Amino acid sequence: MSLEKKDEHDHKGWMESRDLTAVETRYLAILMWLDKRLRLVDYLELLEDMYYKVNLQMPKSHTEQYGLDNKFWYWYPLYALGSFSTLAYLVAATSGALLGFYYAPAAAGATGDPTVAYASVTSIMTDLNFGYMLRSIHRWAAQVMTAAVFLHMLRVYFTGAYKEPRELNWILGIVLISMTMVFGYSGYLLPWNQLSFWAGQIGVEMALSIPMAGEWVAQLLFGGFTLTQATLQRMYILHVFFLPFVVTMLIAIHIGIVWMQGIAEPH
């Protein structure tokens, strides 16, 4: 390397080092400014202390307890279905929140004209930039989530992971898969097209077939014995406001229990 090129290389390295130092200085200045006002460092130290205390109380996994060298099961695909369904749920929730900016849950429409809800879905798919892709992502993420949750429950059952002391989490999983089905059904009705109408009508008939409480359930879920604006409004509130908060809370509890108990490895 010639002397001129060496000097140029050293100068470039010095400039990059100076830029990095300037960035670090600004970062530390911002951190100190926030710490004086919000006591960030104190809370971070408190969280770190809690993390280590909780980890000390975590039960050892089967592999750690018996010192097994064969950890092939960690890479077994069926043991990733729980994480996969959670990821699909996050994608569906994010895309659904974006769709909510453009969807109108109104069944009213002039005679012979499409309903407002259906027109808004059509507008999303034809007029909105990347709208067709957004709705497709939401739809496929929901379907992938449903399939992953179903397969996850089968894996838990056939590997005996529902047995003591994990029976509580098994019951919680049953509640979650039931709510996943309600998620799918309520979302299926929101476009308010012919498929939605007949799916809703089948739902009304199923509700009415419940002994003793059938009429009450139909009134509660569908707003009556025929499909009206009240039906669409109930499905929209159920799909957008009620279920996301309940399901997110139950998923957090479900994952927390798995974290505390450890994964039930195959023996």
Residue frames relative to the residue before (quaternion, step in Angstrom):
aa qw qx qy qz dx dy dz
M 1.0000 0.0000 0.0000 0.0000 0.00 0.00 0.00
S 0.4250 -0.7078 0.5017 0.2581 3.58 -0.84 0.98
L 0.6686 -0.5182 0.3594 0.3941 3.53 -1.31 0.39
E 0.6493 0.5241 -0.3219 0.4474 3.58 1.01 -0.84
K 0.6694 0.4898 -0.3022 0.4698 3.59 0.95 -0.89
K 0.6289 0.5323 -0.3361 0.4563 3.60 1.06 -0.75
D 0.6536 0.5024 -0.3144 0.4706 3.58 0.96 -0.85
E 0.6448 0.5175 -0.3189 0.4634 3.58 1.02 -0.84
H 0.6497 0.5131 -0.3084 0.4685 3.60 1.00 -0.85
D 0.6617 0.4956 -0.3084 0.4706 3.60 0.93 -0.85
H 0.6475 0.5215 -0.3185 0.4553 3.57 0.99 -0.82
K 0.6463 0.5173 -0.3152 0.4640 3.57 1.03 -0.84
G 0.6576 0.5048 -0.3087 0.4662 3.59 0.97 -0.85
W 0.6458 0.5172 -0.3222 0.4601 3.58 1.03 -0.76
M 0.6433 0.5196 -0.3188 0.4633 3.58 1.04 -0.80
E 0.6537 0.5015 -0.3177 0.4692 3.60 0.97 -0.83
S 0.6414 0.5200 -0.3176 0.4662 3.58 1.03 -0.79
R 0.6540 0.5078 -0.3141 0.4645 3.56 1.00 -0.80
D 0.6381 0.5173 -0.3246 0.4689 3.59 1.01 -0.82
L 0.6518 0.5129 -0.3146 0.4617 3.60 0.97 -0.86
T 0.6421 0.5148 -0.3205 0.4689 3.58 1.01 -0.81
A 0.6424 0.5229 -0.3247 0.4565 3.58 1.00 -0.79
V 0.6429 0.5110 -0.3209 0.4718 3.59 1.01 -0.81
E 0.6566 0.5067 -0.3120 0.4635 3.58 0.92 -0.89
T 0.6385 0.5314 -0.3272 0.4504 3.60 0.99 -0.82
R 0.6614 0.4919 -0.3068 0.4758 3.58 0.95 -0.88
Y 0.6348 0.5365 -0.3245 0.4515 3.57 0.99 -0.85
L 0.6790 0.4780 -0.2884 0.4767 3.60 0.89 -0.93
A 0.6307 0.5324 -0.3399 0.4509 3.59 1.01 -0.72
I 0.6578 0.4924 -0.3068 0.4803 3.59 0.99 -0.86
L 0.6496 0.5217 -0.3162 0.4537 3.58 0.99 -0.87
M 0.6589 0.4968 -0.3068 0.4742 3.61 0.96 -0.82
W 0.6334 0.5324 -0.3307 0.4539 3.58 1.03 -0.79
L 0.6798 0.4709 -0.2839 0.4853 3.59 0.98 -0.88
D 0.6438 0.5428 -0.3277 0.4284 3.59 0.98 -0.82
K 0.6355 0.5355 -0.3313 0.4468 3.60 1.02 -0.75
R 0.7523 0.3988 -0.2048 0.4828 3.55 1.08 -0.70
L 0.8054 0.2685 -0.1159 0.5155 3.59 1.07 -0.72
R 0.3461 -0.7634 0.4797 0.2593 3.62 1.29 -0.04
L 0.0763 0.8501 -0.5158 0.0744 3.56 0.91 0.92
V 0.6587 0.5327 -0.3206 0.4237 3.57 0.89 -0.93
D 0.6383 0.5326 -0.3292 0.4478 3.60 0.97 -0.83
Y 0.6963 0.4642 -0.2783 0.4714 3.58 0.90 -0.91
L 0.6191 0.5323 -0.3443 0.4635 3.59 1.07 -0.65
E 0.6514 0.4975 -0.3128 0.4798 3.58 1.01 -0.79
L 0.6288 0.5289 -0.3311 0.4640 3.59 1.06 -0.74
L 0.6624 0.4956 -0.3024 0.4735 3.60 0.96 -0.86
E 0.6404 0.5230 -0.3246 0.4593 3.59 1.01 -0.78
D 0.6466 0.5154 -0.3135 0.4669 3.58 1.01 -0.83
M 0.6534 0.5046 -0.3083 0.4727 3.59 1.00 -0.85
Y 0.6245 0.5551 -0.3352 0.4353 3.58 1.01 -0.81
Y 0.7036 0.4559 -0.2767 0.4696 3.59 0.85 -0.95
K 0.6301 0.5283 -0.3412 0.4555 3.61 1.05 -0.69
V 0.6600 0.4957 -0.3056 0.4747 3.59 0.99 -0.84
N 0.6492 0.5313 -0.3198 0.4404 3.58 0.97 -0.85
L 0.6237 0.5452 -0.3467 0.4400 3.60 1.06 -0.67
Q 0.7092 0.4501 -0.2507 0.4813 3.59 1.15 -0.59
M 0.4776 0.6821 -0.4403 0.3358 3.60 1.25 -0.10
P 0.4357 -0.6847 0.5062 0.2916 3.63 -0.88 0.82
K 0.4998 -0.6555 0.4741 0.3094 3.55 -1.06 0.71
S 0.4953 -0.6366 0.4982 0.3181 3.52 -1.15 0.62
H 0.6939 -0.4636 0.3456 0.4291 3.55 -1.32 0.25
T 0.6506 0.5290 -0.3078 0.4495 3.57 1.01 -0.87
E 0.6931 0.4644 -0.2759 0.4773 3.59 0.93 -0.91
Q 0.6549 0.5481 -0.3198 0.4103 3.57 0.95 -0.89
Y 0.7933 0.2864 -0.1402 0.5187 3.57 0.96 -0.89
G 0.4531 -0.7317 0.4218 0.2852 3.58 1.29 0.22
L 0.2373 0.7955 -0.5237 0.1914 3.56 0.98 0.84
D 0.3670 -0.7426 0.5210 0.2061 3.55 -0.95 0.88
N 0.6506 0.5173 -0.3181 0.4560 3.56 1.14 -0.60
K 0.0247 0.8171 -0.5725 0.0630 3.56 -0.31 1.25
F 0.1995 0.8205 -0.5134 0.1527 3.55 1.16 0.61
W 0.6205 0.5863 -0.3514 0.3844 3.59 1.01 -0.76
Y 0.5413 0.6227 -0.4112 0.3875 3.58 1.17 -0.44
W 0.7419 0.3855 -0.2097 0.5069 3.58 1.11 -0.66
Y 0.4011 0.7115 -0.4863 0.3106 3.58 1.23 0.17
P 0.4856 -0.7234 0.3884 0.3000 3.64 -0.48 1.13
L 0.6501 0.5458 -0.3368 0.4075 3.60 0.94 -0.79
Y 0.6323 0.5244 -0.3428 0.4557 3.60 1.21 -0.31
A 0.6386 0.5006 -0.3335 0.4799 3.58 1.28 0.07
L 0.4309 0.7323 -0.4494 0.2758 3.60 1.25 0.00
G 0.6143 0.5478 -0.3534 0.4447 3.60 1.06 -0.66
S 0.6742 0.4692 -0.2850 0.4941 3.58 0.92 -0.92
F 0.6404 0.5387 -0.3222 0.4425 3.58 1.03 -0.80
S 0.6675 0.4861 -0.3033 0.4756 3.59 0.97 -0.82
T 0.6232 0.5267 -0.3384 0.4687 3.60 1.08 -0.67
L 0.6443 0.5128 -0.3149 0.4719 3.57 1.00 -0.82
A 0.6458 0.5088 -0.3166 0.4731 3.59 0.98 -0.82
Y 0.6257 0.5357 -0.3331 0.4590 3.59 1.06 -0.74
L 0.6544 0.5105 -0.3129 0.4618 3.60 0.96 -0.84
V 0.6460 0.5059 -0.3185 0.4747 3.59 1.01 -0.80
A 0.6629 0.4999 -0.3020 0.4684 3.59 0.95 -0.88
A 0.6590 0.5101 -0.3141 0.4547 3.59 0.97 -0.82
T 0.6670 0.5004 -0.3027 0.4615 3.59 0.95 -0.86
S 0.6860 0.4635 -0.2849 0.4832 3.58 0.87 -0.93
G 0.6368 0.5302 -0.3284 0.4535 3.60 1.05 -0.70
A 0.6286 0.5250 -0.3340 0.4665 3.57 1.05 -0.75
L 0.6519 0.4986 -0.3148 0.4767 3.60 1.03 -0.74
L 0.6372 0.5179 -0.3285 0.4667 3.60 1.03 -0.73
G 0.6057 0.5973 -0.3469 0.3950 3.57 1.10 -0.69
F 0.5825 0.5847 -0.3773 0.4199 3.60 1.19 -0.40
Y 0.7804 0.3428 -0.1532 0.5001 3.59 1.14 -0.60
Y 0.6158 0.5607 -0.3551 0.4246 3.60 1.21 -0.30
A 0.1597 -0.7764 0.6051 0.0752 3.57 -1.06 0.83
P 0.2415 -0.8090 0.5184 0.1356 3.64 -0.42 1.16
A 0.3862 0.7060 -0.4981 0.3228 3.57 0.55 1.18
A 0.2850 -0.7847 0.5323 0.1402 3.55 -0.82 1.04
A 0.5190 0.6638 -0.4168 0.3409 3.60 1.22 -0.27
G 0.1545 0.7688 -0.6092 0.1183 3.55 -1.08 0.76
A 0.5599 -0.5981 0.4424 0.3647 3.53 -1.12 0.61
T 0.6648 -0.5158 0.3619 0.4012 3.53 -1.25 0.46
G 0.8171 0.1944 -0.1709 0.5151 3.54 -0.71 1.08
D 0.6474 0.4960 -0.3208 0.4816 3.59 1.24 -0.22
P 0.5656 -0.5887 0.4361 0.3785 3.58 -1.15 0.48
T 0.5810 -0.5854 0.4305 0.3667 3.55 -1.19 0.49
V 0.6554 -0.5173 0.3787 0.3992 3.54 -1.27 0.39
A 0.6377 0.5334 -0.3283 0.4484 3.58 0.98 -0.83
Y 0.6826 0.4729 -0.2912 0.4749 3.57 0.86 -0.92
A 0.6388 0.5259 -0.3261 0.4571 3.58 1.01 -0.77
S 0.6500 0.5094 -0.3262 0.4600 3.59 1.03 -0.74
V 0.6319 0.5112 -0.3316 0.4789 3.59 1.05 -0.71
T 0.6404 0.5165 -0.3184 0.4709 3.58 1.00 -0.82
S 0.6496 0.5172 -0.3107 0.4626 3.56 1.00 -0.82
I 0.6163 0.5402 -0.3437 0.4585 3.59 1.03 -0.75
M 0.7361 0.4449 -0.2377 0.4514 3.57 0.88 -0.94
T 0.7758 0.3556 -0.1884 0.4860 3.61 1.08 -0.58
D 0.7787 0.3601 -0.1802 0.4811 3.60 0.96 -0.81
L 0.6754 0.5011 -0.2949 0.4536 3.59 1.03 -0.74
N 0.4890 -0.6496 0.4945 0.3073 3.57 -0.96 0.86
F 0.8399 0.0291 -0.0969 0.5332 3.55 -0.80 1.13
G 0.3281 0.7770 -0.4823 0.2364 3.58 1.22 0.38
Y 0.6309 0.5280 -0.3319 0.4615 3.57 1.00 -0.82
M 0.6617 0.4991 -0.3007 0.4718 3.57 0.97 -0.88
L 0.6435 0.5367 -0.3225 0.4403 3.59 0.98 -0.85
R 0.6866 0.4646 -0.2945 0.4754 3.57 0.88 -0.89
S 0.6302 0.5310 -0.3321 0.4590 3.60 1.05 -0.74
I 0.6315 0.5218 -0.3332 0.4669 3.58 0.99 -0.80
H 0.6583 0.5071 -0.3097 0.4621 3.59 0.94 -0.88
R 0.6774 0.5011 -0.2965 0.4495 3.56 0.89 -0.92
W 0.7127 0.4511 -0.2667 0.4663 3.58 0.81 -0.98
A 0.6115 0.5360 -0.3557 0.4608 3.60 1.05 -0.65
A 0.6444 0.5143 -0.3183 0.4678 3.59 1.02 -0.79
Q 0.6761 0.4846 -0.2981 0.4682 3.58 0.95 -0.83
V 0.6338 0.5161 -0.3231 0.4771 3.58 1.03 -0.78
M 0.6326 0.5322 -0.3298 0.4559 3.57 1.00 -0.81
T 0.6591 0.5124 -0.3130 0.4527 3.59 0.89 -0.92
A 0.6744 0.4851 -0.2939 0.4727 3.59 0.91 -0.91
A 0.6665 0.5097 -0.3083 0.4483 3.60 0.94 -0.88
V 0.6446 0.5123 -0.3233 0.4664 3.59 0.98 -0.80
F 0.6455 0.5211 -0.3179 0.4591 3.58 0.98 -0.86
L 0.6839 0.4687 -0.2831 0.4821 3.60 0.90 -0.93
H 0.6092 0.5536 -0.3438 0.4520 3.58 1.10 -0.68
M 0.6537 0.5003 -0.3099 0.4759 3.58 0.99 -0.82
L 0.6311 0.5213 -0.3336 0.4677 3.60 1.03 -0.74
R 0.6457 0.5181 -0.3209 0.4601 3.59 0.94 -0.85
V 0.6530 0.5106 -0.3130 0.4636 3.59 0.92 -0.89
Y 0.6690 0.5050 -0.3051 0.4521 3.58 0.96 -0.87
F 0.7513 0.4250 -0.2372 0.4456 3.59 0.71 -1.04
T 0.6802 0.4246 -0.3071 0.5126 3.63 1.19 -0.23
G 0.4945 -0.6982 0.4073 0.3195 3.58 1.28 0.13
A 0.3776 0.7549 -0.4673 0.2631 3.58 1.18 0.44
Y 0.5697 0.5967 -0.3806 0.4177 3.60 1.28 0.02
K 0.5466 0.6510 -0.3828 0.3619 3.59 1.26 -0.24
E 0.7314 -0.4150 0.3126 0.4418 3.54 -1.34 0.22
P 0.6236 -0.2112 -0.7522 -0.0275 1.63 -1.87 1.70
R 0.5124 0.6833 -0.3890 0.3453 3.60 1.20 0.40
E 0.3496 0.7696 -0.4839 0.2265 3.62 1.17 0.28
L 0.6061 0.5555 -0.3595 0.4413 3.60 1.09 -0.64
N 0.6772 0.4778 -0.2949 0.4756 3.57 0.95 -0.84
W 0.5877 0.5575 -0.3641 0.4596 3.60 1.16 -0.52
I 0.6505 0.4957 -0.3086 0.4858 3.59 0.97 -0.87
L 0.6370 0.5204 -0.3202 0.4701 3.56 1.02 -0.81
G 0.6326 0.5276 -0.3220 0.4667 3.58 1.07 -0.71
I 0.6225 0.5270 -0.3372 0.4702 3.59 1.05 -0.72
V 0.6356 0.5124 -0.3227 0.4788 3.59 1.00 -0.81
L 0.6695 0.5108 -0.3033 0.4460 3.59 0.95 -0.88
I 0.6744 0.4693 -0.3186 0.4726 3.62 0.90 -0.78
S 0.6044 0.5393 -0.3558 0.4660 3.61 1.13 -0.57
M 0.6750 0.4753 -0.2901 0.4841 3.57 0.97 -0.85
T 0.5840 0.5610 -0.3699 0.4554 3.58 1.14 -0.55
M 0.6494 0.5049 -0.3113 0.4760 3.59 1.01 -0.79
V 0.6444 0.4972 -0.3204 0.4847 3.59 1.02 -0.77
F 0.5782 0.5727 -0.3531 0.4615 3.58 1.11 -0.71
G 0.7039 0.4750 -0.2645 0.4571 3.55 0.81 -1.06
Y 0.6686 0.5057 -0.3085 0.4496 3.58 0.94 -0.87
S 0.6773 0.4846 -0.3026 0.4636 3.60 0.85 -0.91
G 0.6567 0.4943 -0.3169 0.4733 3.59 1.03 -0.72
Y 0.6027 0.5744 -0.3465 0.4321 3.59 1.12 -0.64
L 0.6916 0.4852 -0.2741 0.4595 3.58 1.13 -0.67
L 0.5613 0.6713 -0.3779 0.3025 3.60 1.11 -0.55
P 0.6309 0.5279 -0.3762 0.4263 3.70 0.92 -0.57
W 0.2287 -0.8308 0.4786 0.1687 3.58 1.30 -0.43
N 0.3789 0.6844 -0.5192 0.3443 3.53 0.88 1.04
Q 0.7693 -0.3429 0.2353 0.4850 3.59 -1.22 -0.26
L 0.6344 0.5178 -0.3339 0.4668 3.61 0.97 -0.79
S 0.6526 0.5105 -0.3099 0.4664 3.57 0.99 -0.87
F 0.6443 0.5421 -0.3273 0.4288 3.58 0.94 -0.88
W 0.7316 0.4225 -0.2578 0.4688 3.58 0.76 -0.99
A 0.5959 0.5315 -0.3670 0.4771 3.59 1.13 -0.53
G 0.6503 0.5052 -0.3087 0.4759 3.57 1.03 -0.76
Q 0.6431 0.5202 -0.3249 0.4586 3.57 1.00 -0.80
I 0.6247 0.5169 -0.3331 0.4812 3.58 1.04 -0.75
G 0.6416 0.5311 -0.3209 0.4509 3.58 1.02 -0.80
V 0.6314 0.5227 -0.3265 0.4705 3.58 1.03 -0.77
E 0.6695 0.4957 -0.3024 0.4632 3.58 0.92 -0.92
M 0.6402 0.5147 -0.3268 0.4674 3.59 1.04 -0.75
A 0.6454 0.5128 -0.3230 0.4650 3.57 1.01 -0.78
L 0.6724 0.5002 -0.2982 0.4569 3.58 0.95 -0.84
S 0.6379 0.5427 -0.3326 0.4335 3.61 1.16 -0.48
I 0.5002 0.6408 -0.4380 0.3838 3.61 1.25 -0.13
P 0.4709 -0.6951 0.4548 0.2970 3.62 -0.70 0.99
M 0.8640 0.1312 -0.1301 0.4684 3.55 -1.12 0.87
A 0.8132 0.2656 -0.1331 0.5005 3.63 0.68 -1.02
G 0.3552 0.7908 -0.4566 0.2001 3.61 1.27 0.05
E 0.6930 0.4705 -0.2896 0.4631 3.58 0.80 -0.96
W 0.6397 0.5282 -0.3218 0.4563 3.57 1.01 -0.78
V 0.6557 0.5008 -0.3088 0.4732 3.61 0.98 -0.86
A 0.6474 0.5175 -0.3218 0.4577 3.60 0.97 -0.83
Q 0.6473 0.5101 -0.3113 0.4732 3.57 1.01 -0.79
L 0.6803 0.5069 -0.2879 0.4443 3.55 0.96 -0.90
L 0.7765 0.3758 -0.1938 0.4672 3.59 0.77 -1.05
F 0.8127 0.2684 -0.1152 0.5041 3.58 0.96 -0.85
G 0.4805 -0.7016 0.4247 0.3106 3.58 1.22 0.01
G 0.8030 -0.1111 0.0577 0.5826 3.58 1.17 0.37
F 0.6409 -0.5406 0.3965 0.3739 3.54 -1.33 -0.27
T 0.7157 0.2843 -0.2275 0.5959 3.58 1.34 0.04
L 0.5568 -0.6226 0.4370 0.3338 3.56 -1.22 0.46
T 0.0614 0.7872 -0.6053 0.1002 3.55 -0.76 1.14
Q 0.7474 -0.3319 0.3021 0.4899 3.54 -1.33 -0.30
A 0.6070 0.5647 -0.3521 0.4345 3.60 1.06 -0.70
T 0.6185 0.5468 -0.3421 0.4487 3.60 1.07 -0.73
L 0.6855 0.4812 -0.2829 0.4674 3.56 0.83 -1.01
Q 0.6486 0.5239 -0.3214 0.4489 3.57 0.97 -0.81
R 0.6519 0.5067 -0.3136 0.4689 3.58 0.97 -0.80
M 0.6711 0.4933 -0.3059 0.4612 3.59 0.90 -0.86
Y 0.6332 0.5326 -0.3259 0.4574 3.57 1.06 -0.73
I 0.6670 0.4863 -0.2975 0.4798 3.59 0.91 -0.92
L 0.6461 0.5230 -0.3134 0.4592 3.57 0.99 -0.86
H 0.7254 0.4630 -0.2408 0.4488 3.58 0.86 -1.01
V 0.7810 0.3769 -0.1757 0.4659 3.58 0.92 -0.88
F 0.7987 0.3197 -0.1497 0.4873 3.59 0.94 -0.83
F 0.7580 0.4124 -0.2331 0.4483 3.59 0.71 -1.04
L 0.7378 0.4596 -0.2540 0.4241 3.59 0.57 -1.16
P 0.6494 0.5278 -0.3628 0.4099 3.68 0.80 -0.78
F 0.6813 0.4797 -0.3038 0.4620 3.60 0.90 -0.83
V 0.6726 0.4907 -0.2998 0.4658 3.59 0.91 -0.89
V 0.6838 0.4838 -0.2925 0.4613 3.60 0.85 -0.96
T 0.6381 0.5223 -0.3340 0.4566 3.61 0.95 -0.79
M 0.6543 0.5073 -0.3103 0.4671 3.58 0.96 -0.84
L 0.6833 0.4824 -0.2885 0.4660 3.60 0.92 -0.90
I 0.6193 0.5259 -0.3478 0.4678 3.61 1.05 -0.68
A 0.6391 0.5249 -0.3261 0.4580 3.59 0.98 -0.83
I 0.6575 0.4894 -0.3061 0.4842 3.59 0.98 -0.85
H 0.6347 0.5461 -0.3166 0.4458 3.58 0.98 -0.89
I 0.6888 0.4609 -0.2739 0.4880 3.59 0.87 -0.96
G 0.6262 0.5469 -0.3361 0.4425 3.59 1.04 -0.73
I 0.6547 0.4978 -0.3105 0.4765 3.59 1.00 -0.81
V 0.6291 0.5182 -0.3350 0.4727 3.60 1.02 -0.78
W 0.6468 0.5217 -0.3147 0.4587 3.57 0.99 -0.83
M 0.6905 0.4723 -0.2896 0.4651 3.60 0.95 -0.81
Q 0.7501 0.4039 -0.2212 0.4747 3.59 0.92 -0.89
G 0.4237 -0.6764 0.4898 0.3508 3.57 1.12 -0.57
I 0.5640 -0.5948 0.4494 0.3553 3.55 -1.24 0.43
A 0.4190 -0.6957 0.5239 0.2568 3.56 -0.99 0.87
E 0.2028 -0.8163 0.5330 0.0924 3.55 -0.12 1.32
P 0.5244 -0.6100 0.4744 0.3575 3.59 -1.13 0.49
H 0.3233 -0.7520 0.5437 0.1854 3.59 -0.99 0.83
